[in-house]
């Protein structure tokens, strides 16, 4: 619907609706699209306006070229119209010519798209929606669909067949007129003349009327158009025969679900719901939101200050500052769903797995932040946005990325042994000198703040909760490193969901030198999906993108992550079970004669010191039980993951045999 032929056809529809030879009307006449202009001077709303781009029927208009804008300005002059509107331009488009021509942006609602990947097998639609909406909201969609569908039929009528179904044409016009009078206070732009012109234009062969028909009435009527790339459907309009808000809501949910069924049955991949607010459209299953602006030229209308582009972090190394985000990742915010893509050199004959992974993960980032913001100890996370987050191939990938992007050879890295060994490994691979400042205290929960600050490292890694210690670092010492140091502080929170103490994720928005690494491998049970998360200042995230290999986060992993985050109750239940079993096992081991000490734990494992360490390790191995021998890090210790009760009973039995 962004092709010039389609836009020209919709302009003719608008002219027919207005009864004019040119698309000139007041902004107030544009129906629901006029809401974006409500805050402007009333004179702007009432002034005759030359409307470009197929509004109000088209959800988005491609940004016009400089040449197209010159033609538009000449047309406005010839019509003696002082006001021009180019509606619904994607912010990812090149809007430089619009600004140069004196048009100013007015924030509009977003394009809202429901992507329906996979094969059209029975039950597959519900699987897709469940992972996106959660079981409860999917149930609401299905309930509304079942209730509304009793005693009605859902019909798809090609526009070419409307002459033989006058009842459908008349009902469509009547419902849209009533809806326009109720919601907007004026005549509908989907009148009989507009419908006739649409049925005679280039879009007729791709457009159907979507009707919900009862025995004696039509409960709803809309228009859907197949995309020019043959992969999806645009919902152009829908009007309902309901004045009650609750009934209209139920019908909207029902018709949405019905359209999704039709889309999957037709072998299509997506449904474009039009423009709307993301918080509302998410409840309908939308998972792609494309920000839009209306561009307006009006006498006396002052241009707002142009928002500053996100500055690259000062921590970025000079080589990183000199290069852009690599390859297609640079265009991750540019939608491709409605294009014929002949740019990727992939095999078109082997299904959707032949496509590259989706690079626009902003909606998944929103899902992640929304989910963890509801967890205990995550105050402040609701202040973070998708720009504060980068998905990585596991948290360990985030370690390598940040060292490559933010530290130059020769700049120091500080680690606090005993700790995760790959911090040191990657630092040395990248020729970064490593300073070790061991953890102190009986529980290995104290850092030597002054010694670290004196070393003045470029990057300090803190594993909190610790691995292999399982304990939390004194938060006052962590805050001192973040607020007093000149370098970056990286807190690896791979196990934080098992802790009852707060996360540092909510502090990321307050400190540009703080990076928090998270993972879905541990508490969330998705180690195979390789999904890590880096939370940091947007300028740091931009630096990490410049060294990240594109397409490392597969579509399968994205779907698994979305499903687990949306349907999180089993995860939360599992965390409670692991905590309970951890505490029970720790209580038993404390009194076990083979055990010298059990360290406190805020993780899903226990660090245990044995009296006869080597003998215990051999005995466990002989019993077919694998534990992590970390005696080289903490003398005479093993790290024991909390298993289920059967596995833990086998452990205790093997330990008793070692005596």
Secondary structure, 3 states (H helix, E strand, C coil): CCCHHHHHHHHHHHHHHHCCCCCEECHHHHHHHHHHHCCCCHHHHHCCEEEECCCCCCCCECCCCHHHHHHHHHHHHHCCCCEEEEEEEECCCCCHHHHHCCCEEEECCEEEEEECCCCCCCCHHHHHHHHHHCHHHHHHHHHHHHHHHCCCEEEEEEHHHHHHCHHHHHHHHHHHHHHHHHHCCCCCCCCHHHHHHHHHCCCHHHEEEEEEECCCCEEEEEEEEECCCCCEEEEEEEEECCCCHHHHHHHHHHHHHHHHHHHHHCCCCEEEEEEECHHHHHHHCCCEEECEEEEEECCCCCCCCCCCCCCCCCCCCHHHHCCCCCHHHHHCCCCCCCCCCCCCCCCCCCCHHHCCCCCCCHHHHHHHHHHHHCCCCCCCHHHCCHHHEEEECCHHHHHHHHHHHHCCCCCCEEECCCCCCHHHHHHHHCCCCEEECCCECCCCCECCHHHHHHHCCCEEEEECCCCCCCCCCCHHHHHHHHHHCCCEEEEECCCHHHCCCCCCHHHHHHCCCEEEEEECCCCCCCHHHCCEEEECCHHHHHHHHCCCCCCCCCHHHHHHHHHHHHCCHHHHHHHHHHHHHHHHHHHHHHCCCCEEEECCCCCCEEEEEECCHHHHHHHHHHCCCCCEECCCCCCCEEEEECCCHHHHHHHHHHHHHCC
